[in-house]
Amino acid sequence: MIRRDMPAVLGIENRSFEFSWTEEDFIRCLRQRNCIGMVAEIDDQVVGFMIYELHKNRLHILNFAVHPDARRKGVANSMVNKLLGKLSQERRNRIMLEVRETNLEAQLFFKKIGFRAISVLRDFYEDTVEDAYLMQYRYAPTAEELAQPHNRISRMAG
């Protein structure tokens, strides 16, 4: 995500959410060292975006939306798969996100990919009294990864 993507991102944000982020919210978040912005494009048009944080052992999705005209065309799957590719047994092994209790479409989408609701966050949002579901995807190591010997010292150094 770069500066010139912002008008398209804000347009998608405003069409997707009742309580949308402002441009200042995006800029404040993206200025943080561990915050990453990703966009999806079709024919050089931004059709989706994701904002996520890098933490020591997890990724945390903060904001994620696809333009209504581009939904159900694999855009969201492509973006999430890109994030899943960043997971490993040794380092970041899970992805977390909060989903509004009324956002059934997002809950079902993430559940289909393999996310599970692990807790309810009561009165989570500042703009409403709505609860959120904390959802998590855990990396499942391959048989090859499990068969490899592990060196405890190199794991501590990495």
N, C-alpha and C positions, 0 to 999 in steps of 0.2 A: 504494500500500500504506500503510495506516494502522495504528495500534496495535491497534485492535479486530479487524483481519484476522489477527493473529498466531496465535491458536489454530487457525484453519483452515489457515493456511500450514504451521504445524508438523505438523498432521495429515497433510497432503499430503506433506510432506517425509519424514516417518517411514514412510509407506506406499510411498514411491517409491524410497528409497535404503537400502542396507544400512548405509552410513556417512553418516548424516544430520547436517545442521547442527543446532546447539542454538539456543535462543532467544537466547542471548548472542552466538552467531556472527552471527545476523541483525542484532541491534541494533548490534553493533560495526561491521558493514559499513555499515548504513544511516545511521549517524552521520557517515560520511565525506561530505564535500561533493560528491564526484563520483559517489556511489553512488545509484542509483535503484531503487526497488521498484515493481513493477507487478503487479496482480492481474487475473484474468479472473473474471467472475461470470456465473452463469446463475440467473435468478429470485432475485436477491439473495444467492446462495450463492457463496462463493469456490470455484472449481473449478480454478484454476491460478495460478501466480505466476512471476515472473521477476525476478531481481536482476541489474543490469548497471552497469558503470562507464562514465562519459563520459571520454574522453581527447581530446587535441587533434585527432587525425586518425582515430580509430577508436572503436568501442563494443566492450566486452568483457563477454560474458555470463558471470556467475559461478555462477549457480544458476537452474534452470528445471525446473518439474515441473507435471504436470496430474494431477488426482485420477484414480485408476484407472477409476472409473465414468464419467468424462467424456472419456476418451481416444477417439481416432478420430471425433471429432465436430467438428473444426475449431477447437478451443480453442487448441491450440499454434500452428496456422497463423495465427490472428488475432493472437496476441501477437507472433509473429515478424514478421508483416507490419507491425504498428505500429512495430516497431524499424526495419525496412527503410525505412519512410517518413521516418525521421530522417536517412538517408544522402543525400549530395549529392556532386557532383564537386568542389566548391570546399572543403568542410570535412571532415566525417567521411565517409570513402569506403569503410570496411570494418567488418565485425563479426568478432570473434574469439571462440573458446571452446575449452575443453578437454573432451574426452569420454573416459571410461574405455574401455580397449580391450575390456572385456567388455560394454559397453553398446551392443550391436548395434542395438537399436531406435532409440536416439538418433542413432547414426551414420547409419542409413538415412534417418531423418526429415530430418536436416539436409542430407544429400546430395541428397535429392529436391527440397529448396527451392533448391539451388544452392550450398551450402557445399562446400568441397573440403578434404580433409586435406592439410596442407602440411608437417607434420613429426610425428615421434614423439618424445614427451617421456619419456625413460626414468626409471623409478622416481619418477614425478611426485607420487604421493599419499603423505601422511604415514601414513595408516592401513593401507596395504598396499604391496607391492612392484610393484603394477600400473603399467603404462605408460598414457599418455594420448595421444590424437591431438589435435594442434592443428589446428582447423578454421577456415576463413576464408571469408567471403562478401565479394566485391568488388563495389562499386557499378559498374554499367555505364551511362555517360551516354547520354541519348537523342540522336538525330540533331539535334534542336533545340538541345540544350545544346552539342554539338560545333560547331554552326554559329555560335553566338554569339561575337562577338569578346571576347577576354579582355584586361582591363586589368591589367597586372602590378602596378601600384601599389595598386589597390583590393584585389587579392587579398592583398597583403602587409599591408594595414591591417586586414583582417577577421580 
